[in-house]
């Protein structure tokens, strides 16, 4: 895999800007093979320029800077399978050994090569940053720095909370663990939690994955949290008289509390459970998220002056009107607590239970008795957690039934591998059709399922499956744990509250997280439906920004939050990138101990963490670094580039690149 830079040469100006701005020197400009016309003195003949058009001579990291900076929008970036075809470099500079007896054309003596160090193409007059050009007509831009928006690395763009992952990965590579931890925590009050259990959308977007494998960003975040120390939180610059009530002590509610407290507001969090943390505390087993990790991060939030009231449920212990009479704003973050039913005959039998209820009992120390064969229905993280917890709670066997294929399973691949490693059987393309019980009211005895196959059609981006006639199978079961999705429960809202709910019962809120009732905001799973912890963290921060705007009249509340929590960026004048193909750090399968809920996934050793961090392309900083050195990999750092077997040497002329076959365009010719 790799990135291929292509140029529509018919529209190229030969300006060389793309070559100048490429941080890893992956581009050169072709040179004429025939003598120049500088001394010919004949007009009307084709003019052979010193530079013809850009060609790719080194491994590309996919940053897209050349695409953004091209004045005529003719640079394209594609991902390709296999090794990226590279052209030979066009240098070197050749000079005559003897002084020329008279004047001679420059092209006879000079064939400019790539420079050993890249500096700002604009010289010392301006601080160069990559420009955004949302309109096609914006060919030439103002050189005023404030008019530009710096490009964001794919990992940061993919993170719902906007974590600057590349930056803390780079700091880990330099051994600066305290700073790395601080960067991981600046926009996320739960960096340690996410280091253990985040679904890591940043890794799916990682550009390194196009070369070999994505950076192990989540594991590096956990490493930074374990090795580093956070500086004390500075007290808010302004103590505000307004008070905010937050209903729900999960990741969205506690995230909002954290940022509102940092802005100086008095915050009270009402949590219905006897412990704070929401599904982090009652829905995720301890072997995946140690309780002391969660407790430390919750304590840090409460330590800012946040008041926490446990065993306090809205609708039972207080009403929305009660909160409105005492607080200046209310944020509803009650999550998605209602489990969906199977919707097949027998799904109400004794022994059929929501997986979330079972996990709640496990995590609150109730030690539910599980005996015999257990069937878990579903394919997400909740299903994997329930299956592995059932095995630890005494089940003789555990089988997971998932109605789609393995590749479409919402659970992370490592969770699925760990479950199988522990002896859990997973049946794919298996849809439950019936739950049977014994005579009278003796509970579950078996589960019937039907095999499915893909139809080749897609709906909402997912493959559509159909049942295979005559494929019914029956397996024994004494307990069925249902994990087919959770949805919000709007029963906490009083009648006539003026707060709209959607078709799946979630609260309707606008882009500012405001509901239809003045001063009442909502966010997280109660609005979006069941998502991930990092999604909830981002929603909590957005809600805090909107509440700040509502209470203070601020024009951009989230920008004020960022100004409060951001760690200043120190300049990195020199970067060294490793473009040699290297596998990412290995992930050991957990050592399962029957009956034990102890965490088993080992931490990274410092040497392994720094080695893994050194694989990062540093997309967060490479665009503004004056000198970028390619340590290893195909291209200028390794001497002459190697041709792919089917790649002919670059030729002079203006031919349009051949249409790519089997490639996927990841960056177009327009911003």
C-alpha positions in Angstrom: 0.0 0.0 0.0 1.0 3.6 -0.4 0.2 7.0 -1.8 0.8 8.0 -5.5 1.0 11.6 -6.6 -0.3 12.3 -10.0 -0.3 15.5 -12.0 -2.5 16.6 -14.9 0.4 17.9 -16.8 -1.6 19.7 -19.4 -2.5 22.3 -16.8 0.8 22.4 -14.9 2.6 25.8 -14.7 6.0 24.3 -14.1 6.2 26.5 -11.0 7.8 23.9 -8.8 5.7 24.9 -5.7 4.6 21.3 -5.1 8.3 20.2 -5.0 9.2 23.1 -2.8 6.5 22.5 -0.2 6.7 18.6 -0.1 7.9 18.0 3.5 9.4 14.6 2.7 10.9 15.6 -0.7 8.8 13.0 -2.5 8.5 15.2 -5.6 11.1 16.3 -8.2 10.7 18.1 -11.5 11.6 16.4 -14.8 14.5 17.9 -16.7 14.8 18.1 -20.5 17.1 15.5 -22.1 17.9 17.8 -25.0 20.0 21.0 -24.8 18.2 24.2 -23.9 17.4 27.0 -26.3 18.9 29.8 -24.2 21.6 30.4 -26.7 19.8 29.3 -29.9 18.5 32.7 -30.7 15.8 31.2 -32.9 12.2 32.3 -32.2 9.2 30.1 -33.0 10.8 26.9 -31.9 9.4 24.8 -29.0 10.9 26.2 -25.8 12.4 23.5 -23.6 12.1 24.6 -20.0 14.6 23.6 -17.3 11.7 22.1 -15.3 8.9 20.2 -17.1 6.4 18.8 -14.6 6.4 17.1 -11.2 7.1 13.4 -10.8 7.1 11.2 -7.6 10.6 10.1 -6.6 10.0 9.1 -2.9 7.5 7.7 -0.5 4.5 10.0 0.1 2.9 10.4 3.5 -0.5 11.6 2.1 -0.5 15.0 3.8 -2.0 16.6 0.7 0.1 19.8 1.0 1.0 19.7 -2.7 -2.7 19.4 -3.5 -3.6 22.4 -1.4 -0.7 24.6 -2.7 -0.9 23.9 -6.4 -2.1 27.2 -8.0 -3.9 25.4 -10.9 -5.4 22.4 -8.9 -3.7 19.8 -11.1 -2.1 17.6 -8.4 -4.0 14.5 -7.4 -3.4 12.0 -4.6 -4.4 8.3 -4.8 -3.9 5.3 -2.6 -2.6 2.2 -4.4 -2.1 -1.4 -3.6 1.4 -2.8 -3.5 4.6 -0.7 -3.7 4.2 2.8 -4.9 5.8 3.3 -8.4 8.7 5.8 -8.1 10.6 7.6 -10.8 14.3 8.2 -10.6 15.5 11.5 -9.2 16.3 14.0 -11.8 19.6 15.4 -10.5 22.4 15.7 -9.9 24.0 19.1 -10.4 26.9 18.7 -12.9 29.5 21.3 -13.5 32.3 21.4 -16.0 35.7 20.6 -14.7 37.3 23.1 -17.0 36.2 26.7 -17.3 34.1 27.2 -20.4 35.8 29.1 -23.1 32.7 31.2 -23.6 29.1 31.5 -22.6 27.1 28.3 -22.6 23.4 27.5 -21.8 22.6 26.9 -18.2 20.8 23.6 -19.1 24.1 22.2 -20.4 25.6 22.3 -16.9 22.9 22.3 -14.3 20.2 19.7 -13.5 19.0 20.8 -10.2 18.3 18.0 -7.6 16.3 17.8 -4.4 17.7 19.9 -1.6 19.1 18.1 1.4 17.0 20.3 3.8 13.6 21.9 3.1 13.0 25.4 4.3 10.0 27.7 3.9 9.4 28.3 0.2 8.4 31.9 1.0 11.7 32.8 2.7 12.0 34.7 6.0 9.4 37.3 4.9 6.5 35.2 5.9 5.8 32.3 8.3 4.6 29.6 5.9 1.4 27.7 6.6 -0.7 25.6 4.3 -3.6 27.6 2.9 -7.2 26.6 2.7 -8.9 27.5 -0.6 -12.6 26.6 -0.4 -13.3 28.3 -3.7 -11.8 27.4 -7.1 -11.1 31.0 -8.0 -8.9 31.5 -5.0 -5.7 30.7 -6.8 -3.5 33.4 -5.2 -4.0 33.9 -1.4 -3.2 36.6 1.1 0.0 35.9 2.9 -1.5 37.0 6.2 -1.1 34.1 8.7 -4.4 34.9 10.4 -6.3 34.3 7.2 -5.3 30.7 7.1 -6.6 27.6 8.7 -3.9 25.1 9.5 -4.7 21.6 8.2 -5.6 19.0 10.8 -4.1 15.6 10.9 -6.5 12.7 10.0 -6.3 11.2 13.5 -7.3 14.5 15.1 -10.0 15.1 12.5 -11.5 11.6 13.1 -11.5 12.0 16.9 -15.0 13.2 18.1 -13.3 15.1 20.9 -10.6 16.6 18.6 -7.6 15.1 20.5 -4.3 16.1 19.0 -3.1 12.5 18.7 -0.1 13.1 16.5 1.3 15.7 18.9 1.2 13.4 22.0 2.5 10.5 19.9 5.5 12.7 18.8 6.1 13.7 22.4 6.2 10.0 23.5 8.8 9.4 20.7 10.9 12.1 22.3 10.5 10.6 25.8 8.5 13.6 27.0 5.8 11.7 28.8 4.4 14.4 31.1 3.8 16.7 28.1 2.3 13.8 26.1 -0.2 13.1 28.9 -1.1 16.8 29.2 -1.8 17.0 25.5 -3.9 13.8 25.6 -5.9 15.3 28.5 -6.4 18.9 27.2 -9.6 18.2 25.3 -10.6 14.9 27.0 -11.0 14.6 30.8 -10.9 10.8 30.4 -7.6 10.2 28.7 -6.7 7.1 30.8 -10.1 5.6 30.3 -9.9 6.1 26.6 -6.4 4.6 26.6 -8.0 1.4 27.8 -11.3 1.1 25.9 -11.6 3.8 23.2 -12.8 2.4 19.9 -9.9 4.5 18.4 -11.5 6.0 15.2 -8.1 7.9 15.0 -6.4 4.6 14.1 -8.9 3.9 11.3 -8.0 7.3 9.7 -4.2 7.0 10.3 -2.2 7.7 7.1 0.5 5.3 8.2 -2.0 2.5 7.6 -1.6 3.1 3.9 2.1 2.3 4.1 1.9 -0.7 6.4 -0.2 -0.5 9.7 -1.8 2.4 11.6 0.0 3.7 14.7 -1.2 2.1 17.9 -2.6 5.5 19.1 -4.8 4.2 21.8 -2.1 2.1 23.5 0.3 5.0 23.3 -2.3 7.2 25.1 -2.6 4.6 27.9 1.3 4.6 28.0 1.4 8.4 28.4 -1.2 8.3 31.1 0.7 5.6 33.0 4.2 7.1 32.6 3.4 10.8 32.8 2.0 13.2 35.4 -0.5 15.9 34.8 0.2 19.4 36.1 -2.3 20.8 38.6 -5.3 22.5 37.0 -5.1 26.3 37.3 -8.1 27.9 39.1 -10.5 29.6 36.8 -9.7 33.2 36.0 -13.3 34.2 36.7 -15.6 33.0 39.4 -19.1 33.1 38.1 -22.3 33.3 40.1 -24.4 31.2 37.7 -25.0 27.6 38.6 -25.5 24.6 36.2 -27.3 21.3 36.9 -26.2 18.2 35.0 -28.5 15.2 35.0 -26.3 12.1 34.3 -22.8 11.3 35.6 -21.6 9.5 32.5 -18.9 10.6 30.1 -21.1 13.4 28.5 -22.3 14.8 31.8 -18.9 14.6 33.6 -17.1 16.1 30.5 -19.5 19.1 30.6 -19.0 19.4 34.3 -15.2 19.5 33.8 -15.3 22.3 31.2 -17.9 24.4 33.0 -15.9 24.1 36.2 -12.8 25.2 34.3 -14.7 28.3 33.2 -15.7 29.1 36.8 -19.3 27.9 37.0 -20.8 26.2 40.0 -21.8 22.7 38.8 -23.9 19.9 40.4 -24.1 16.5 38.8 -27.1 14.3 39.6 -26.5 10.6 39.0 -29.2 7.9 39.4 -26.7 5.1 40.1 -24.8 4.6 43.4 -21.5 5.2 41.5 -20.6 7.9 39.0 -19.3 7.2 35.5 -22.4 6.0 33.7 -21.8 3.0 31.4 -18.0 3.4 32.0 -18.7 2.2 35.6 -21.6 -0.1 35.2 -21.4 -1.3 31.6 -17.7 -2.2 31.1 -16.1 -5.1 33.0 -13.1 -4.4 35.2 -10.8 -6.6 33.2 -11.2 -4.1 30.3 -11.3 -1.0 32.5 -9.7 -1.1 36.0 -11.9 0.7 38.5 -9.0 2.7 39.9 -8.3 4.2 36.5 -11.9 5.5 36.2 -11.9 6.6 39.8 -8.8 8.7 39.5 -10.2 10.6 36.5 -13.6 11.1 38.2 -11.9 12.4 41.3 -9.9 14.9 39.3 -13.2 16.3 37.9 -14.9 16.4 41.3 -11.7 18.0 42.7 -12.4 21.1 40.6 -15.4 21.9 42.9 -18.0 19.8 41.1 -20.8 18.7 43.5 -21.8 15.0 42.9 -25.2 13.7 44.1 -25.5 9.9 43.7 -28.7 7.8 43.9 -30.6 10.9 42.6 -32.9 10.1 39.7 -34.9 12.7 37.8 -38.6 11.9 37.9 -38.1 10.0 41.2 -36.1 12.2 43.5 -36.6 15.6 41.8 -38.2 17.1 38.7 -37.0 19.3 35.9 -39.0 22.2 37.4 -37.0 21.7 40.7 -33.8 22.1 38.8 -35.0 25.1 36.9 -35.9 26.9 40.1 -32.4 26.5 41.6 -30.1 26.5 38.6 -29.5 28.9 35.7 -29.1 26.1 33.1 -29.7 22.4 32.9 -27.9 19.8 30.9 -29.6 16.4 30.3 -27.1 13.6 29.7 -28.9 10.5 30.8 -27.5 8.3 28.1 -29.1 5.4 26.3 -30.3 3.1 29.1 -33.2 1.2 27.5 -32.2 -2.1 25.9 -34.0 -3.3 22.8 -35.8 -6.6 22.8 -35.1 -9.5 20.4 -38.5 -9.2 18.8 -39.0 -13.0 18.3 -41.3 -15.5 20.0 -40.1 -16.3 23.5 -38.0 -13.2 24.1 -39.9 -12.5 27.4 -39.2 -15.8 29.0 -37.4 -16.0 32.3 -33.8 -16.3 31.6 -33.8 -13.8 28.7 -32.3 -10.6 30.0 -30.7 -7.4 28.6 -26.9 -7.7 28.5 -26.6 -4.3 30.0 -28.6 -5.4 33.1 -26.3 -8.4 33.5 -23.2 -6.2 33.2 -24.6 -3.7 35.7 -25.1 -6.5 38.2 -21.5 -7.7 37.6 -19.9 -4.3 37.9 -21.9 -3.3 41.1 -20.6 -6.5 42.8 -23.9 -8.3 42.9 -22.3 -11.5 41.5 -25.2 -12.8 39.4 -25.3 -16.6 39.3 -24.8 -18.0 35.8 -25.0 -21.7 35.2 -25.2 -23.9 32.1 -25.0 -22.7 28.5 -25.3 -19.0 27.7 -26.2 -17.5 24.4 -25.4 -13.8 23.7 -27.2 -12.2 20.8 -25.4 -9.2 19.2 -22.0 -8.2 17.7 -20.9 -5.0 19.5 -18.7 -4.3 22.5 -21.6 -4.9 24.9 -22.1 -8.4 23.4 -18.4 -9.2 23.8 -18.3 -7.8 27.3 -21.4 -9.8 28.3 -20.0 -13.0 26.8 -16.7 -12.8 28.5 -18.3 -11.8 31.8 -20.7 -14.7 31.6 -17.8 -17.1 31.2 -16.1 -15.5 34.2 -19.4 -15.8 36.2 -19.8 -19.5 35.9 -21.3 -20.3 32.5 -20.4 -23.8 31.3 -20.2 -22.5 27.7 -20.9 -19.2 25.9 -22.0 -18.8 22.3 -22.4 -15.5 20.5 -24.9 -15.2 17.6 -24.4 -12.3 15.2 -26.6 -11.8 12.2 -23.9 -10.4 9.9 -20.4 -11.3 8.8 -17.3 -11.0 10.9 -16.0 -8.0 9.0 -19.2 -6.1 9.9 -19.1 -6.7 13.6 -19.2 -3.4 15.5 -17.0 -4.8 18.2 -13.3 -4.1 17.8 -11.3 -7.0 16.3 -9.2 -7.4 19.4 -12.3 -7.9 21.6 -13.5 -10.6 19.2 -10.1 -12.3 19.2 -9.9 -12.2 23.0 -13.3 -13.8 23.3 -12.4 -16.6 20.9 -9.1 -17.0 22.7 -11.0 -17.5 26.0 -13.1 -20.3 24.5 -16.2 -18.4 23.4 -17.8 -19.7 20.2 -19.0 -17.0 17.8 -21.5 -17.9 15.0 -21.7 -15.3 12.2 -24.5 -14.8 9.8 -26.9 -16.3 12.3 -30.2 -14.6 13.0 -32.3 -15.7 16.1 -35.8 -16.7 15.2 -37.1 -18.4 18.4 -36.4 -18.7 22.1 -38.0 -21.8 23.6 -38.6 -22.6 27.3 -39.7 -25.6 29.4 -43.2 -26.5 30.4 -44.7 -24.0 32.8 -42.5 -21.2 33.9 -39.1 -22.9 33.9 -37.2 -20.5 31.8 -35.1 -20.9 28.6 -34.1 -24.3 27.2 -32.9 -23.5 23.7 -32.4 -20.9 21.0 -33.2 -21.4 17.3 -31.4 -19.4 14.6 -31.3 -19.3 10.8 -28.2 -18.9 8.7 -28.1 -15.8 6.5 -26.2 -14.7 3.4 -25.3 -11.4 1.9 -27.6 -10.3 -1.0 -25.0 -8.0 -2.6 -27.2 -5.0 -1.8 -26.3 -2.3 0.6 -28.5 -0.1 2.8 -27.2 2.8 4.9 -23.6 1.7 4.0 -24.2 -1.8 5.4 -24.7 -5.1 3.5 -28.2 -6.5 3.4 -28.6 -10.1 4.4 -31.3 -12.6 3.6 -32.2 -15.9 5.4 -31.3 -19.2 3.8 -34.4 -21.4 3.6 -34.0 -24.7 5.5 -31.0 -23.6 7.5 -32.6 -23.6 10.9 -30.5 -24.8 13.8 -31.2 -25.2 17.5 -28.7 -24.9 20.4 -29.2 -25.5 24.1 -29.3 -22.5 26.4 -30.3 -21.7 30.0 -29.6 -17.9 29.7 -30.0 -15.5 26.8 -28.3 -12.1 27.1 -29.6 -9.6 24.5 -27.2 -7.0 23.2 -28.9 -5.8 20.0 -28.7 -2.1 20.9 -29.7 0.5 23.4 -31.8 3.6 23.1 -32.6 6.6 25.2 -35.5 6.5 27.7 -37.5 9.8 27.6 -39.6 8.8 30.6 -37.7 11.3 32.7 -39.3 14.2 30.8 -42.5 15.6 32.3 -45.6 15.9 30.1 -45.8 19.3 28.4 -42.1 20.1 29.0 -41.8 21.5 25.5 -38.8 19.2 24.8 -39.2 17.2 21.6 -38.2 13.6 21.2 -37.3 11.8 18.0 -38.6 8.6 16.5 -36.2 6.4 18.5 -37.1 8.3 21.7 -34.0 10.4 21.9 -34.2 14.1 22.9 -34.1 16.5 20.0 -31.4 19.2 20.3 -30.0 21.6 17.8 -26.3 22.0 16.8 -25.7 24.0 20.0 -27.2 21.1 22.1 -30.2 23.3 23.0 -33.6 21.8 23.4 -36.9 23.5 22.7 -37.1 24.6 26.4 -35.1 27.7 27.3 -32.1 27.1 29.4 -32.3 23.3 29.0 -29.6 21.5 26.9 -29.1 17.9 26.1 -26.3 15.8 24.6 -24.5 12.5 24.4 -26.4 9.2 23.8 -29.7 10.7 25.0 -29.6 12.7 21.8 -27.5 10.7 19.3 -28.5 7.2 20.4 -25.9 4.8 21.7 -22.4 5.8 20.6 -18.9 5.6 22.1 -17.3 7.2 25.1 -15.2 9.6 23.0 -18.4 10.7 21.2 -20.0 11.5 24.5 -16.9 13.4 25.7 -17.0 15.6 22.6 -20.8 16.2 23.1 -20.2 17.2 26.7 -17.6 19.8 25.7 -19.9 21.2 23.0 -22.7 21.5 25.5 -20.5 23.3 28.0 -19.5 25.8 25.3 -23.2 26.4 24.4 -24.2 26.8 28.0 -21.4 29.3 28.5 -22.7 31.3 25.5 -26.2 31.2 27.0 -25.1 32.3 30.4 -22.3 34.8 29.6 -23.2 36.1 26.2 -20.0 34.7 24.7 -19.9 34.5 20.9 -17.9 31.3 20.9 -18.0 29.3 24.1 -16.0 26.3 22.8 -13.2 28.6 21.6 -13.0 30.0 25.2 -12.9 26.5 26.5 -10.0 25.6 24.2 -8.1 28.8 25.2 -8.5 27.6 28.8 -7.3 24.0 28.4 -5.0 24.0 25.4 -1.3 23.3 26.0 0.9 25.8 24.1 2.6 24.3 21.1 6.4 24.5 21.1 7.9 24.9 17.6 9.5 21.8 16.1 12.0 23.1 13.6 13.3 19.6 12.6 11.5 16.3 12.2 12.9 12.9 11.3 10.5 10.5 9.7 10.9 6.8 9.3 9.2 5.6 6.0 10.6 2.1 6.1 7.9 -0.6 6.3 7.6 -1.8 9.9 4.8 -3.6 11.7 3.1 -1.9 14.6 3.7 -3.0 18.2 2.2 -6.4 18.9 -0.9 -6.9 21.0 -0.8 -9.9 23.3 -4.0 -11.8 23.8 -5.0 -11.6 27.5 -4.2 -14.4 29.8 -7.6 -15.6 30.9 -8.1 -16.8 34.4 -11.4 -18.5 35.1 -13.5 -16.5 37.5 -11.1 -13.5 37.6 -12.1 -10.0 36.4 -8.5 -8.7 36.9 -7.1 -6.6 34.0 -4.7 -8.8 32.0 -3.6 -6.6 29.1 0.0 -5.6 29.8 1.3 -2.1 29.4 3.8 -1.1 26.8 7.5 -1.0 27.8 9.1 2.4 27.2 11.4 1.1 24.4 8.4 -0.4 22.6 6.3 2.8 23.0 9.0 5.0 21.7 9.7 2.7 18.7 6.0 2.7 17.9 5.7 6.4 18.2 8.6 6.8 15.8 6.5 5.3 13.0 4.2 8.3 13.1 4.2 10.5 9.9 3.6 13.5 12.2 0.8 14.9 10.0 0.1 17.3 12.8 3.4 19.2 12.4 5.1 18.2 9.2 3.4 21.0 7.2 5.0 23.8 9.2 8.4 22.2 10.0 11.3 23.9 8.3 13.4 20.7 8.0 12.0 17.2 7.5 14.5 14.4 7.2 13.5 11.0 5.8 15.4 8.6 8.0 14.7 5.5 5.9 12.3 4.2 3.3 12.2 4.4 -0.5 13.1 7.8 -1.7 15.8 10.6 -1.3 16.8 9.3 2.2 17.9 5.9 0.8 19.8 7.1 -2.2 18.6 6.5 -5.8 14.9 5.6 -5.9 14.0 2.1 -7.2 11.6 1.6 -10.1 8.7 -0.7 -9.7 9.1 -3.6 -12.2 6.4 -2.3 -14.5 7.3 1.4 -14.2 9.1 3.0 -17.1 11.6 5.9 -16.4 10.1 9.4 -16.5 10.0 11.0 -19.9 10.1 14.6 -20.9 6.9 16.1 -22.3 3.4 17.0 -21.3 1.5 13.8 -21.4 -1.6 13.3 -19.2 -1.1 10.6 -16.6 -2.7 7.3 -17.4 -6.0 6.6 -15.6 -5.3 4.7 -12.4 -6.7 1.2 -12.1 -7.8 -0.2 -8.8 -7.1 2.9 -6.9 -9.2 5.1 -4.6 -8.8 8.8 -4.7 -8.3 10.2 -1.2 -7.5 13.8 -2.1 -9.0 15.6 -5.1 -7.7 18.4 -7.1 -10.0 20.9 -5.3 -9.9 21.9 -1.7 
